[in-house]
Amino acid sequence: MDQPTPHPTPPGPEAQPVACARCGARAPEGGPPPTWTCSVENGTRQYFCVDCARANLRAIEGRLDSAWW
């Protein structure tokens, strides 16, 4: 709780493409849409597309790591 929240790299030519950590779907250029879910697991930021997030909503709300899904 005392650690600062890391912010994603702003979109630009050096920005890495964002892909769903579950199914591999690619986010549109410019970053993930607001319907995607972001999770920090073991210090790593992971993004999940809207389909994967909806399919695993209870696990996400229960704060289970994606390895448990």
N, C-alpha and C positions, 0 to 999 in steps of 0.2 A: 504494500500500500504506500510505502514511502518512496517508491521508485517512480521516476517520471515516465509518462506514457510515451512510447516511441511512436513517431508519426511516419506514415508511409512516404516514400520518395515521391516528390511531385512529378506528374507526367512530363515527359520531355524526351528528347532523343536518347538520353542515357538511361531512361527508366526501363526496368525489366518488364516483360509481359507478365500479366497475372493470369494464373490458371487455377482451376478448382483443385484443391488438395485431395479430393475424393475421386472425382471422375475424370479430371484433366481438361474439362471444358475451358476454353480460352475466353477471357473477358474482352470486351470491345476495347479498341485503342483508347487510351485516356484513363484507364484504370477500371476497377470493378464498379458496376452500377450499384446504386443504393440498396437494391434488393439482395445483394450478396451478403454473406455473413463473414465476419472476420473473427478469428480466434487466435489467442496467443497460447501455445502449448510448448512447454519446456523452453521458453524464451524465444520461440520461433513464431513469427506471424504467419498464419495460414488463412486462405480465403476459400469459401465454399459457395458454389453457385446456388441459385434460388431453388433448383430442383433437389439438390442434395441437402440443403438446409431444411427444406420443408419435410423431406423424408425422415430426417433425424432430429426434428425439433425438440422432442422430449429429452433426448440425450444431451442436446446442446443446452437446454434450460437447466438440466441437472448438472451441468458443468463437467460432464464426462469427456475425457480426451477422445479424439476421433478414433483412436485405436480400439476403443470399446464399441464403436458402432458396428 
